[in-house]
Amino acid sequence: MEMLNSLRPNLLQQLFVENSSVKMKRLFLYMAEKAGHLWFRDLNLDRIDLSKGKRSNVRMVYMIQNIR
């Protein structure tokens, strides 16, 4: 995730808007924010459908913590 510094925010925005996987969007945005990518602040999160309500994927969080 740290090597994705050169991604273009406008292309990512389009991919997030057109993608229907809420789990993928939430995980990718969480990890991008955690990694401190500069393009993250250029994304318009209001246009990205992240659904409503509480969602947690405990297995993914556990896997991410074990990778570190």
C-alpha positions, 0 to 999 in steps of 0.5 A: 500500500505504501508504494501507491503514491503515484495513483491519480485521484481522478481515476481512483474517484471514477473507479470507486464510484463505478465499483459496487463492492462496499467492502473493497472500497472501505478497506482500500480507503481505510488503508490509504488513509492509514498510509497517509497518501496525498491523493486521499485528500483529493477524493470526493468521499461524498460521491463514493457510496460506502453504504450506511450502518456498521460493518466490520470484517473481523477476519480482514482486520485480524489479517491486517494486524498479523501482517504488520 
